[in-house]
Amino acid sequence: MATKRKKEAFKEPAGDHEPAGYHRYKRPLTPYEKYMEEEGIPIYHGIGVYDVRQLSLGPWKRLGGRGIFLQLDGCSGIRAMYVLEVPSAAALNSERHFYDEFMYVVEGRGSTEVWREGGAKKKQTFEWQAGSLFTIPINTHHRLVNASSSPALILAANNAPPIMNIFQSRNFIFNNPYEFLERYDESEDYFKAREEVEREPFRGRAMVSSNIFPDIVHCALPLDNQRAPGYRRINPGFHGFPPGISGGFISEYPVGRYSKAHYHQAGAVLVCLLGKGYSYNWHKDLGQRPWESGKGDLVKVQEYIPGGLVAAAPGGGDWFHQHFGLGKGPALRVINFWAGPSIFRGGDDPEEEIVSNNIYSVEEGGRSIYYRNEDPHVRKEYEAALKREGVKLDMPETLYK
């Protein structure tokens, strides 16, 4: 990641009133951005993707497959994502890295081998298929193997940007001998799929602790109701992380219903698992009713189908976003695709009670817009979109009163 630069002599300003330095300039590339360029595969920029299958992948020499980086709006410096193709009936080159990584299988089936440098036990192997979600323990050797006669397509998310931007050393990231024994203990059941639903200790919502989820597309989801009436949700909890560290979530909206608008800091990415839909994104400075105030043209819209995705809060965060399922079925199911720990965003006082932003409105100290306060355009446009699909709006009228 080190770069050589040509030194230039500094010249002081000619007079007392002329500021030194360039008056306009571009920021330098971050170490992670330089890493993406060095890897030699395409880089996609945008708010989202309708379907990752439509992206043009390039040869990824280091891994032995094909891939493309996804540099989504608002995620720079926080999280990384890429699409990776594993050749049919073949294996990628093994690697290890000093950051956490999570993988969702869009297409294909195969297995992953994991092992420690000089570990006491042999390689551990677990199988995956389309719809599987799993984590790669930090700094362990691993290799993806395709078991089918067709290429496998993987969507990956990790917290490489903050790690690379801090240490600024490719050798430290990819050739570090340190073993995270507290994160990966080689236990025989480390990659055993678990289904027991428990209460997440801090937020009190449903959670399942496992390092592999065989099929998140069709898994059972408990009723949650926070984002919308009938909304279902579960939080994947991964081994090796402290209690309370969020592992993202898998959620589902009933047919004919949509979420309350809400805002939070940037970094969240929703990946469509089932159904089809679209999302609105607008900066909170546009207010709760941007169309009514003549600013609807500033609202960003992203459509998606299974394999598509959207940055939930682009542009540096504090963007309202709202999600809508379309079609007669199946219901819209998405995963908030976690990338691992990044920057701590809590308050100063650990004893202070936190208002649930999904439940309470902006007026009540939360970050949501109640249906009764939202822009009338939202409901009208959604109802029209459902009608084109042959579906009726199924939102209880009491929500708007």
Order of alpha helices (4+ residues) and beta strands (2+ residues): alpha-beta-beta-beta-beta-beta-beta-beta-beta-beta-beta-beta-alpha-alpha-beta-beta-beta-beta-beta-beta-beta-beta-beta-beta-beta-beta-beta-alpha
